[in-house]
Amino acid sequence: MGFHKRHIPSIEKLKEIRTSCSNDEEFLDKIWGKADAFIGSSESIRYLDEVYEELKKQKEKGNDD
């Protein structure tokens, strides 16, 4: 077993990748995968955190109905 690092692209590239995915879950899976650590700008990491929180809220809202 190894330690898997993932280089996170610029926020502009992340937004481009996000539009090419069918949904946010696919986007996050494509970017995060099975990484143990992320290397990238704080803006890119923050953007991924925001997308994750949005997805989490959508799932929670869907489970409440």
C-alpha positions as CSV (number, residue, x, y, z in Angstrom):
1,M,0.0,0.0,0.0
2,G,1.2,3.5,-0.8
3,F,0.4,7.0,0.0
4,H,-1.6,8.5,-2.9
5,K,-1.2,12.2,-3.6
6,R,-3.4,14.1,-6.0
7,H,-2.4,17.4,-7.7
8,I,-5.5,19.6,-7.8
9,P,-5.7,21.8,-11.0
10,S,-6.4,25.5,-11.0
11,I,-9.8,26.7,-10.1
12,E,-10.5,27.6,-13.7
13,K,-9.6,24.1,-14.8
14,L,-11.8,22.6,-12.0
15,K,-14.8,24.7,-13.2
16,E,-14.2,23.4,-16.8
17,I,-14.0,19.8,-15.6
18,R,-17.1,20.3,-13.5
19,T,-19.2,21.4,-16.5
20,S,-18.0,18.3,-18.4
21,C,-19.4,15.9,-15.7
22,S,-23.0,14.8,-15.5
23,N,-23.2,15.7,-11.8
24,D,-21.2,16.9,-8.8
25,E,-20.8,13.4,-7.4
26,E,-19.1,12.3,-10.6
27,F,-17.0,15.5,-10.6
28,L,-15.7,15.0,-7.0
29,D,-15.0,11.3,-7.7
30,K,-13.0,12.3,-10.8
31,I,-11.0,14.8,-8.8
32,W,-10.6,13.2,-5.4
33,G,-10.6,9.5,-6.4
34,K,-8.8,7.5,-3.8
35,A,-6.2,10.1,-2.8
36,D,-4.8,10.4,0.7
37,A,-3.5,13.9,0.3
38,F,-4.2,16.9,-2.1
39,I,-1.6,19.3,-3.5
40,G,-2.9,22.5,-5.0
41,S,-3.8,26.1,-4.4
42,S,-6.0,27.0,-1.4
43,E,-8.6,28.5,-3.8
44,S,-8.9,25.2,-5.6
45,I,-9.2,23.2,-2.4
46,R,-11.7,25.7,-1.0
47,Y,-13.8,25.3,-4.3
48,L,-13.8,21.5,-3.9
49,D,-14.9,21.9,-0.3
50,E,-17.8,24.1,-1.4
51,V,-18.9,21.7,-4.0
52,Y,-18.7,18.9,-1.5
53,E,-20.8,20.8,1.1
54,E,-23.4,21.6,-1.6
55,L,-23.7,18.0,-2.5
56,K,-23.9,16.9,1.1
57,K,-26.7,19.4,1.7
58,Q,-28.6,18.2,-1.4
59,K,-28.3,14.6,-0.2
60,E,-29.5,15.5,3.3
61,K,-32.4,17.4,1.9
62,G,-33.3,14.5,-0.3
63,N,-33.3,12.1,2.7
64,D,-35.7,14.4,4.7
65,D,-38.5,14.2,2.1
